[in-house]
Amino acid sequence: MNRRTKSEDAKNEEMVLGPSVSLPSLLDKGRQPDGTFRQLLYDISVVSTLLESAREYLAGRLGVTSPQYNIVMVIARSGGDGVSVSDVATRLNVTGAFVTNEVKKLVKGDLVVKKTNPDDGRGVLLSLTPSGYAKVRALEPDLLMVNNRLFGSLSKADFHDLARIMGSLIGVFGQTVAVLKVLTAESEKAVRGSVVRLQSGKRNK
């Protein structure tokens, strides 16, 4: 029978990482208080990857990229009058510049058409071309199959809870990533400053 010494126990304790989150609402009891939280992150990552794979399949059927597919589907469900670039951007939580750039490619591919917004002469409304509409209609059986298989295990209550929770996370996730970008930029600036000082010091010697 192997018996661990006190020094071995102390060493093992030193190698135990602290929780990766400190909010009481996200912690469990026991030796791994962030166990459920960590598993949630892993699961979200896997679900995100699998969902993107399914979306890439649907996008491929239209002959577009996954981001372009999202734009096409928002436009397709906006009605015959069209939808503004800003509304598409808001719906997809992306910038208007991104939508504008991707729409140029969709217009070139004869999937989307732009027309002047009658309520704003400086803006445009986006709608599907007859060819684009026909392609989206032809995709509907695949779309139903994919979505029913992906989310068929959810009850109505679970579905609405999931939709509410995911929607509530978008804002704080975006804010957090924005902070990380600022920190990254500041870190890169500090590194560049250190390199410049180091090079200047070498030249002065």
Secondary structure, DSSP 8 states (H G I E B T S, - for coil): -----HHHHHHHHHT----S---GGG--SSS-TTHHHHHHHHHHHHHHHHHHHHHHHHHHHHTS-HHHHHHHHHHHTS-TT-EEHHHHHHHHT--HHHHHHHHHHHHHTTSEEEEEETTEEEEEEEEE-HHHHHHHHHHHHHHHHHHHHHHTT--HHHHHHHHHHHHHHHHHHHHHHHHHHHHHHHHHHHHHHHHHHHHHHHHH-
